[in-house]
Amino acid sequence: MRYRRLRVQDLLREEISLIVQRELQDPGLGFITIVEVKMSEDLKTGKVYISIYGDEEEQRSALDALKRSKGYIKFLLGKRITLRYIPDLTFLLDDTLERVQRIEEIFKKEADENKD
């Protein structure tokens, strides 16, 4: 079952990315990258992690636009892929890059303090 879930996650990531790039015409979207999709064990719910280029206001605006378009995205997924259930999607901001930068700054600061 794990292998099937991984395949479905990859398929959904690719298809959602194509839908966001080509099908959605919302001006509030901006530059969005679908980073990862994590599915539940029963494949009925999925968390879509996205990275949005821009400041905090642009990120919030794009996330709201995606949440508004969730039904349409599910409709298009249903036409493109064959699954028993099209999963309920939740869009979340991926803040991995920001966390890595904060950790690097802490390490750099600690290294500078230890030099003295």
C-alpha positions in Angstrom: 0.0 0.0 0.0 2.9 2.4 0.7 4.2 2.1 -2.9 0.7 3.0 -4.2 0.5 6.0 -1.9 3.9 7.3 -3.1 2.8 6.9 -6.8 -0.4 8.8 -6.1 1.5 11.5 -4.3 3.8 12.0 -7.2 1.0 11.9 -9.8 -1.0 14.5 -7.8 2.0 16.8 -7.4 2.6 16.8 -11.2 -1.0 17.2 -12.1 -1.7 20.0 -9.6 1.4 21.8 -10.8 0.2 21.6 -14.4 -3.3 22.8 -13.4 -1.9 25.8 -11.4 0.4 26.8 -14.2 -1.9 26.4 -17.1 -5.5 26.3 -16.1 -6.0 28.8 -13.3 -6.4 32.4 -14.4 -6.5 34.0 -11.0 -4.3 37.1 -10.9 -3.7 36.7 -7.2 -1.7 33.5 -7.7 1.7 34.8 -8.6 4.7 32.5 -8.9 3.8 29.2 -7.2 5.8 25.9 -6.9 4.2 22.7 -5.8 6.8 21.3 -3.5 5.3 18.1 -2.2 2.0 16.3 -1.7 1.5 14.0 1.3 -1.5 11.7 1.3 -3.2 9.9 4.2 -3.1 6.1 4.3 -6.6 5.8 2.9 -5.8 8.2 0.0 -8.8 10.4 0.9 -7.0 13.5 2.1 -3.9 15.2 0.9 -1.7 18.1 2.1 -0.3 20.1 -0.8 2.9 22.0 0.3 3.5 25.0 -1.8 6.3 27.6 -2.1 5.3 31.1 -3.2 7.8 33.7 -4.4 7.1 37.0 -2.8 6.6 38.8 0.4 4.2 37.8 3.2 1.2 39.6 1.7 1.7 38.0 -1.8 2.0 34.6 -0.1 -1.2 35.1 1.8 -3.0 36.3 -1.3 -1.8 33.3 -3.4 -2.8 30.9 -0.6 -6.3 32.4 -0.4 -6.6 32.1 -4.2 -5.6 28.4 -4.1 -8.1 27.8 -1.4 -10.9 29.5 -3.4 -9.9 27.3 -6.4 -9.8 24.0 -4.5 -13.1 22.7 -5.9 -12.1 23.5 -9.5 -8.7 21.9 -9.0 -10.5 18.7 -7.7 -12.8 18.8 -10.7 -9.9 19.0 -13.1 -8.0 16.2 -11.2 -11.1 14.0 -11.6 -11.0 14.5 -15.3 -7.3 13.9 -15.6 -6.6 10.9 -13.3 -8.4 7.8 -12.5 -8.9 7.3 -8.7 -11.8 5.9 -6.8 -11.8 9.0 -4.7 -10.4 12.4 -5.6 -8.7 13.4 -2.3 -9.8 16.4 -0.3 -6.9 18.8 -0.6 -5.4 21.2 1.9 -2.9 23.8 0.7 -0.1 24.7 3.1 2.9 27.0 2.8 6.2 25.2 2.8 8.6 27.1 5.1 11.5 24.6 4.9 13.8 27.1 3.1 13.1 29.8 5.7 13.9 27.3 8.6 17.1 26.3 6.9 18.2 29.9 6.6 17.4 30.6 10.2 19.5 27.6 11.3 22.4 28.6 9.1 22.3 32.1 10.6 22.4 30.6 14.1 25.4 28.4 13.2 27.2 31.3 11.6 26.6 33.5 14.6 27.8 30.8 17.0 30.9 30.2 14.8 31.7 33.9 14.8 31.4 34.1 18.6 33.6 31.0 19.1 36.3 32.6 16.9 36.8 35.5 19.3 
